[in-house]
Structure formats: C-alpha cells, structure tokens
C-alpha cells in the first residue's frame, strides 16, 4: 500500500538519522568518497564558492584557510551580523500549516499531504494524511523524546534523547531540531563556547561557521537580509565514513512582520544511503487549539529499532 510504504520510508529515514549515529563509530557527515562533481555550496575553508542548483555542503580535506576569501569583519561587526540573523527569527509561539510531504531514497519516492504543528520550545509535530483526511502516521519531537506513530499498523517508536549518546555528546537535541525547522541558528550554537566565524561564499552570501571537534556546522546566509538559506551539520570520520545533514530553505513568505520559508529540502547522507525529504507549506498560520502531546491506546505496540533499520537499509 502506497501510504504504508511512505510511512515506513519516513520512519526508516528518521530512525536512520537518529539511531544509526548513536554509537561512537557513527555520526553526521558525508562519505569522503562521495562524487564531488555535483553542484554544491562549499562553505569550508579554502572552498567557499556558490553555484546554482540544490545547495549542499561537500566534504573537503582539511587545508589552510584562504584569507583572501574571508570577510574582513571586526569582532563587533560579526556580533552585529549574528544579531541580525537572530532578529529574523519568529517571535510567535506557534507555527502551523497544511503541508505536502515527500520522501525519496534510491529510486523510490512517495508523497502525502499532512500537517505541521510546532510550539516554540515544546514540540514539533508532523502528521501524514491518507486520502487527505485520515491520519496515517505522526512524527513528534519534544524536549525529552522522539515519537514515531504508524496509525495504519498500530505501532510506534519512542526514543528518549538521553539514550542516544551521540546526540547528547554532540549537542544535537530538540534545540538543534527546532532551529532547523524554524530556520534559525539555534541558541545552543551561540552558547556552546565554540568560536563562530564568518566567511564569504560569493558577492551576496556569507557563511557562518562553527566547529566542535569533528562536528561542524555551516549556515549559508544572504548578506543583505541576514536570512538563513541553508543549514548543514557535518561529521568527519575518515575511517568509517561520514554523515551529513543538509537543510535548504526557499520560497520565503511574509509572516507576522517577518518571513518564513514555505519550502524545505532536506538531504541526509550516510556511507550507505542518501535520504531526501521535501516539505512544502501551503500556508503559514499560528493555530493554538491542539494537544501538544500524543496519547496512544493499549492497541499500539513498540516497534523494534533494529528491525526498522534493517528493513530500511534493504530498500
């Protein structure tokens, strides 16, 4: 069944993103042998050119910084620019929308409609609909756990963040996910103690960069508006292969005197798989009348994590 297959692909994609990196041998990044011929945004040291096409950050070997490409900003100017980016963030407590949601892995692609419901500092929820009105599945991110619900087969997966060592150690938690969904840098990045640097990408774009050990963050921003156009999280593992999460933002719409992206393109790359997720918002609202926590009846059973990953990797 198409709906069930999409739901499983979505469950597998999320499980792969959150679980496969929880051991010390795996984490977010891109495999070093990935084809470098594709069009990329490369806000890495020594390679910060922007080309047309879908924006990604390609993994590069470490090299000396090209000072000719670095923005000549004083510490105060960098602070002011980061404040401009922060000022673009929405101040509303709720963001809601009808969405078109699709998942692609290999030669398989599935699309459904659904709902996006978010409450600031509390919950992010994606509901996937069958036939436009029957809920088939749900993804729910809170500060304490990730919940994936398969309504069709009456099963679910609930993952406390505290049990995922990689996410905890690398500071990839609810705050990080919220920043990605809300088109923000994220307060955790600015308070982590790691230095934030800014370099040019081209005449119109600046790249905000922060490194934390092997983990690196890159945000491609419009230098005129300080709007985030792309977020990237990369972990370099030269032995086992790298994992990378790339999140592009397009089609910004006016919302509450600011703007919000109506088109999100997400690519997660592992040594074995590349998962592409696309989310298009039909409108941007701020509905408040909805329950922020999902309650499941005793008819639902917990899904085995290993089984999900094994089946997903066989797709």
C-alpha positions as CSV (number, residue, x, y, z in Angstrom):
1,X,0.0,0.0,0.0
2,X,1.4,3.4,-1.0
3,X,0.6,5.1,2.2
4,X,2.0,2.4,4.4
5,X,5.2,2.3,2.2
6,X,5.7,6.1,2.6
7,X,5.2,5.9,6.3
8,X,7.7,3.1,6.6
9,X,10.2,5.1,4.4
10,X,9.7,8.1,6.7
11,X,10.0,6.0,9.8
12,X,13.2,4.4,8.4
13,X,14.6,7.8,7.4
14,X,14.1,9.3,10.8
15,X,15.3,6.2,12.6
16,X,18.4,6.1,10.4
17,X,19.1,9.8,11.1
18,X,18.6,9.5,14.9
19,X,19.7,6.0,15.7
20,X,22.5,4.9,13.3
21,X,24.7,7.6,14.7
22,X,24.2,6.9,18.4
23,X,27.3,4.8,18.8
24,X,30.8,6.4,18.9
25,X,31.6,4.9,15.5
26,X,28.9,6.8,13.6
27,X,27.7,10.4,13.3
28,X,26.5,13.1,11.0
29,X,28.6,13.8,7.8
30,X,29.2,12.9,4.2
31,X,31.3,10.0,2.9
32,X,34.7,11.2,1.8
33,X,34.3,9.2,-1.5
34,X,31.1,10.9,-2.4
35,X,31.0,12.2,-6.1
36,X,32.3,15.8,-5.9
37,X,31.0,16.5,-9.5
38,X,27.6,17.5,-8.2
39,X,26.7,21.2,-7.8
40,X,27.5,22.2,-4.3
41,X,27.8,25.0,-1.9
42,X,31.2,24.6,-0.2
43,X,31.4,26.8,2.9
44,X,34.5,25.1,4.0
45,X,37.9,26.5,4.5
46,X,39.6,27.1,1.2
47,X,36.5,26.4,-0.9
48,X,33.5,28.8,-0.4
49,X,32.1,29.2,-3.9
50,X,28.4,29.1,-4.6
51,X,26.9,27.6,-7.7
52,X,23.4,27.3,-9.0
53,X,21.2,24.3,-8.1
54,X,20.3,22.5,-4.9
55,X,22.6,23.7,-2.2
56,X,24.7,21.2,-0.2
57,X,28.0,21.3,1.6
58,X,30.6,19.0,0.2
59,X,33.1,17.3,2.5
60,X,36.6,18.6,1.9
61,X,40.0,17.6,3.2
62,X,41.4,20.0,5.9
63,X,43.6,22.7,4.4
64,X,44.9,26.1,5.2
65,X,42.4,28.9,5.3
66,X,42.3,31.2,2.3
67,X,42.5,34.6,3.9
68,X,41.6,36.3,0.6
69,X,38.1,34.8,0.9
70,X,37.5,35.7,4.5
71,X,35.2,38.5,5.4
72,X,37.2,41.3,7.0
73,X,34.9,41.7,9.9
74,X,35.8,43.0,13.3
75,X,34.6,41.1,16.4
76,X,31.9,43.8,16.8
77,X,30.8,43.5,13.2
78,X,30.5,39.7,13.5
79,X,28.4,40.1,16.6
80,X,26.1,42.6,14.9
81,X,25.6,40.3,11.9
82,X,24.8,37.4,14.2
83,X,22.3,39.6,15.9
84,X,20.7,40.5,12.5
85,X,20.3,36.8,11.9
86,X,18.7,36.3,15.3
87,X,16.4,39.2,14.7
88,X,14.9,37.4,11.7
89,X,13.7,34.6,14.0
90,X,10.0,34.3,14.5
91,X,8.6,35.6,17.9
92,X,5.3,33.7,17.7
93,X,4.8,30.7,20.0
94,X,3.1,28.6,17.4
95,X,3.6,27.8,13.7
96,X,1.1,25.6,11.8
97,X,0.4,24.7,8.2
98,X,-1.0,22.1,5.8
99,X,1.9,20.5,4.0
100,X,2.9,18.4,1.1
101,X,5.5,15.8,2.3
102,X,7.6,13.5,0.3
103,X,10.5,11.1,1.0
104,X,12.9,9.7,-1.6
105,X,15.6,7.1,-1.2
106,X,17.3,5.4,-4.1
107,X,14.7,5.1,-6.9
108,X,11.8,5.1,-4.5
109,X,9.7,8.2,-3.9
110,X,6.4,8.6,-2.0
111,X,4.3,11.7,-1.4
112,X,1.5,12.5,1.0
113,X,-0.3,15.6,2.4
114,X,-0.2,16.4,6.1
115,X,0.0,18.9,8.8
116,X,2.9,20.7,10.5
117,X,2.3,21.9,14.1
118,X,5.0,23.5,16.2
119,X,5.1,25.2,19.6
120,X,8.2,27.1,20.5
121,X,10.5,25.3,23.0
122,X,8.0,22.5,23.4
123,X,7.1,20.3,20.4
124,X,7.4,19.8,16.7
125,X,4.8,17.5,15.1
126,X,4.3,16.2,11.5
127,X,1.1,14.4,10.7
128,X,0.9,12.4,7.5
129,X,-2.6,12.0,6.0
130,X,-4.2,9.3,3.8
131,X,-6.8,10.4,1.2
132,X,-6.4,13.9,2.5
133,X,-8.3,13.4,5.8
134,X,-7.3,10.2,7.6
135,X,-4.1,10.4,9.7
136,X,-1.7,7.6,8.6
137,X,1.3,8.5,10.7
138,X,2.8,11.0,13.0
139,X,6.3,12.3,13.9
140,X,6.6,14.1,17.2
141,X,9.7,15.8,18.6
142,X,9.7,17.1,22.2
143,X,12.5,18.2,24.5
144,X,12.7,14.7,26.0
145,X,11.9,12.2,23.2
146,X,11.1,11.4,19.6
147,X,7.8,9.7,18.9
148,X,7.0,8.0,15.6
149,X,3.5,6.6,15.2
150,X,2.2,4.2,12.5
151,X,-1.6,4.6,12.6
152,X,-2.2,2.0,9.9
153,X,-0.3,-0.9,11.6
154,X,-0.9,0.4,15.2
155,X,2.7,0.6,16.1
156,X,5.1,3.2,17.4
157,X,8.7,4.1,18.2
158,X,9.6,6.3,21.2
159,X,13.2,7.3,21.7
160,X,14.4,9.4,24.7
161,X,17.2,11.7,23.8
162,X,19.1,10.7,26.9
163,X,19.6,7.2,25.5
164,X,21.3,8.4,22.3
165,X,24.9,9.1,23.3
166,X,25.9,10.7,20.0
167,X,23.1,13.2,20.0
168,X,23.7,14.1,23.6
169,X,27.5,14.4,23.2
170,X,27.3,16.4,20.0
171,X,24.5,18.7,21.3
172,X,22.1,17.5,18.5
173,X,18.9,17.7,20.6
174,X,15.5,19.2,20.5
175,X,17.0,22.7,20.3
176,X,19.0,21.8,17.2
177,X,16.0,20.3,15.5
178,X,13.9,23.3,16.4
179,X,16.5,25.6,14.9
180,X,16.4,23.6,11.7
181,X,12.6,23.6,11.5
182,X,12.3,27.2,12.5
183,X,15.1,28.5,10.1
184,X,17.4,29.7,12.9
185,X,21.0,29.4,14.1
186,X,19.9,28.0,17.4
187,X,20.7,29.4,20.8
188,X,22.7,26.2,21.7
189,X,25.2,27.0,19.0
190,X,25.8,30.6,20.2
191,X,26.2,29.4,23.8
192,X,28.3,26.3,23.2
193,X,31.6,28.1,23.9
194,X,33.0,27.3,20.4
195,X,34.0,30.2,18.3
196,X,31.7,31.4,15.4
197,X,33.5,32.6,12.2
198,X,32.1,34.3,9.1
199,X,33.4,34.0,5.6
200,X,32.3,34.9,2.1
201,X,30.5,32.4,-0.1
202,X,30.1,34.9,-3.0
203,X,29.1,38.5,-3.6
204,X,25.7,38.1,-2.0
205,X,26.2,35.3,0.6
206,X,28.1,34.8,3.9
207,X,28.8,31.6,5.6
208,X,28.5,31.4,9.4
209,X,30.7,28.6,10.7
210,X,31.2,26.8,13.9
211,X,33.3,23.7,14.7
212,X,33.1,21.4,17.7
213,X,35.7,18.8,17.5
214,X,35.0,16.6,14.4
215,X,31.5,18.1,14.2
216,X,31.0,21.2,12.1
217,X,28.0,23.5,11.5
218,X,27.6,25.7,8.4
219,X,24.8,28.2,7.7
220,X,24.6,29.9,4.3
221,X,23.1,33.4,4.7
222,X,22.0,36.2,2.5
223,X,24.4,39.0,3.3
224,X,21.8,41.7,2.5
225,X,19.0,40.3,4.6
226,X,20.9,38.1,7.1
227,X,18.4,35.4,6.2
228,X,19.4,31.7,6.5
229,X,19.3,30.0,3.2
230,X,20.9,26.7,4.2
231,X,21.9,24.8,7.3
232,X,24.4,22.0,7.3
233,X,25.7,19.6,10.0
234,X,28.7,17.5,9.1
235,X,30.8,15.0,11.0
236,X,34.2,13.8,9.5
237,X,35.0,10.2,10.1
238,X,37.8,9.3,7.7
239,X,37.8,5.6,8.8
240,X,34.2,4.5,8.8
241,X,32.6,7.1,6.5
242,X,30.8,10.4,7.3
243,X,27.3,11.5,7.9
244,X,25.8,14.8,6.7
245,X,22.5,16.6,7.2
246,X,21.8,19.4,4.7
247,X,18.6,21.6,5.1
248,X,17.7,24.1,2.3
249,X,15.2,26.9,2.7
250,X,13.3,28.5,-0.2
251,X,10.1,30.4,-1.0
252,X,10.0,32.8,2.0
253,X,6.6,34.1,2.8
254,X,5.6,37.1,4.9
255,X,4.5,36.1,8.3
256,X,4.0,38.2,11.5
257,X,6.0,41.1,10.1
258,X,8.9,38.8,9.2
259,X,9.2,35.9,6.8
260,X,9.2,32.1,7.0
261,X,10.4,29.5,4.4
262,X,7.5,27.6,2.8
263,X,9.8,25.1,1.0
264,X,12.2,22.9,3.0
265,X,14.5,20.5,1.2
266,X,16.4,18.0,3.5
267,X,19.1,15.6,2.5
268,X,20.7,13.1,4.9
269,X,23.7,11.3,3.6
270,X,25.4,8.2,5.1
271,X,28.1,5.9,3.7
272,X,25.3,3.5,2.6
273,X,22.2,5.7,1.8
274,X,21.0,9.1,0.8
275,X,17.6,10.2,2.0
276,X,15.8,13.2,0.6
277,X,12.8,14.8,2.3
278,X,10.8,17.6,0.9
279,X,8.2,19.6,2.8
280,X,6.1,22.4,1.2
281,X,3.9,24.5,3.4
282,X,0.5,25.5,1.9
283,X,0.1,28.4,4.3
284,X,1.7,29.6,7.5
285,X,-0.5,30.1,10.5
286,X,-0.3,30.1,14.3
287,X,-3.1,27.9,15.5
288,X,-3.0,27.2,19.2
289,X,-6.0,24.9,19.8
290,X,-4.4,21.5,19.6
291,X,-3.0,19.0,22.1
292,X,0.8,19.2,22.3
293,X,1.4,15.6,23.4
294,X,0.2,12.4,21.7
295,X,-1.5,9.8,23.8
296,X,-1.7,6.2,22.5
297,X,-4.1,3.5,23.5
298,X,-3.0,0.0,24.5
299,X,-3.6,-1.3,21.0
300,X,-0.3,0.1,19.8
301,X,2.9,-1.9,20.1
302,X,6.5,-0.7,20.2
303,X,8.5,-1.2,17.0
304,X,12.0,-2.8,17.3
305,X,14.7,-0.3,16.3
306,X,17.0,-2.9,14.7
307,X,14.1,-4.3,12.6
308,X,13.3,-0.8,11.2
309,X,16.9,-0.1,10.3
310,X,17.4,-3.5,8.7
311,X,14.3,-3.2,6.6
312,X,15.0,0.4,5.6
313,X,18.6,-0.4,4.5
314,X,17.2,-3.1,2.2
315,X,15.1,-0.6,0.3
